[in-house]
Amino acid sequence: MRIPVFIAVSLLFIGQAFAQKKESVQSKKNMRKEQDQYTFHLSDKVSRQKVKFKNRYGIELSGDLYLPKNPQTKLLPALAVSGPFGAVKEQSSGLYANQMAERGYVVLAFDPSYTGESGGEPRNIASSDINTEDFSGAVDYLGLQKNVDRNKIGIIGICGFGGFALNAVSIDKRVKAVATTSMYDIPRVASKGYYDKLNLEERTKIVEQMSLQRWKDAEAGRSEYGNCPNPDTIKGDEPQFIKDYYDYYKTERGFHKRSINSNAAWTKTNGFSLMNMPILNYIKEISPRPILIIAGENAHSRYFSEDIYKVAAEPKELLIIADAVHVDLYDKLEKIPFDKLDTFFRNNLK
């Protein structure tokens, strides 16, 4: 499936393809009136507590620590999880943390720098480097917990944070295993478009627009924002993946007021780092630590997972989930292979 380049650009950075409708947006806000409401139910086998920790740049990150109520051992294996790109910990990453804590792990789901409840100004910007570092900051925190075996720490990255997770593990040798679901290489799609179809002329135009936007931001003394990455309403003739994103982020299913993809926007210069600083150049250096890559059979993003699987070194595994689209692996419990994730980490966090 070939996806128009302008859709990729507008969804990730410029945000000009769709107009928001105030009344409809407000109705979505009313879906979750509680500031901390989650898009899933906390397991009665798990406890959750809010935590704060800093990354190497001194940015304070906000996380939720999920703990099994009846641990089998004094020292437990631990996981750090984040994503999707533009989401918050009360959405998919928290659901993953909840499920894995049920299976005996200490799990930290966190908001990346500049988003959600985490620190950093201006709000809603992304960085190839800082978002990679966020995972290592989470590993720092987990390794200091008295109930965590710091020699048994793994990472799960969802969507765009699948790419950042792999990038983090390639440099952070403390992490013993890494899994991704519905993985995106955000810097790749930012700089090259979907399926690498962005040509030099198109890329140059985008970079020129961002460069001129910096003058506007400098003169105003603040960042200017585009529109929400996802449309507030759909007509029905959009590409299927846009309908899928709408179904998750803009409905009761997955809406959250702090989520950029639900209710906010990236800065208009958000692509500056992402388009100029690729990740995954050193993915082979994850070896001999294992990689598990999970993607939906019908996901528009499937090619990211398949491409990474081809270049990664052994040990590695690619698992394709039948009849699944990209967002199915955000929250569909019947499709996300949590037992497989448990087996993978239990066998490899040694």
C-alpha positions, 0 to 999 in steps of 0.5 A: 500500500502506498501512502501519500507523502503529504499524509505522513508529513501532516500527521507527524509534524505540520498538522495542516491536513485536518481542521479541528472542530471545537465542539466535537473536540470538547465532547471528546474531552468530556469523555474523561473528566478525571485528569488521571483516568486510564483507558483500561482497568487496573488488575486486582493482582497489581498495584500502581504508584506514581513516580518521578525520575530524571534522565541524563539531561536532567528532565524530570519524567513522570511514570507509573510503577506497576507492581505484582501484589504477590511477588514470587521472589524478593528480587523481581525482573523489571521492564520499562515501557513507553509509546506510542509516539504522541501517546501518554502512559494512561493509554497503551503503555500503561495497559502493557505495564498492567498486563506484564505486572500481572505476570510477575514483573515490576514495570515502569510505564512513562511519559517521554520528555516534553509530553504528558506529565513529564517535564521539559519546555516547550511542550510537545516536541520530540528528539531522536536523542532525548527520546532514546535517553528517556528509556535509559533514564527509566532503566536508571530508576528501575535498577535503584529499586530494592525489589528489582534485580538490576541484572534482569531489566528489559524494555518494551517499545510501542509504535514510535517508541519501538524504534527509540527502544531499539536505539536505546538498547544498542547503546545501553548494555544494562538492558538484557532483552528488548521487544517492540510492537507495531514499531515505527522508525519515526526519524526515518518516516520524518525524513523520508516519508512512508516507504521512503517516497519523500524526494529531495524537493519535497524534503527541502520544502519541508525543511525550508518551512520549518527553518522559516518557522523558527524566525516566527517562533523566535520573534514571538518568544514561543513555539507555534503549534500545528493541529492535532495529528489525527482528524477530529472527524472523518468522512469515510474516504480516508486511508484505513490507517487514519480511520484506525488512528481515529478509532483509537485516539478520538473515541472513548476507546483510547482518548486521553486529554493529555495525549498529543494524538487525542487532544493536542499538537506537536510544534511546527518545528518538531521535525528538526531533530527527527529529520536530521538525526537517524536512529538504529545505525548500530542495531547490530550491536544489540546482539547477543541480547535478543530482540522480539519484533511484533507486528500486525499482519495488516498494519500499514507500519509492518514494513518497519518491523520487517526491515529492522528484522532483516538488518538486526543480528541474531538472536532475533524473532519476528512475530506477525499477528494474524488479522491485526492492524497497527492499533490493534496492538495498542489495546486489543487483549485478544491480539497482543501476545502477552504470554509470548512477551512473558516467555521471551523476557522470562527466558532472556532476563538472566 
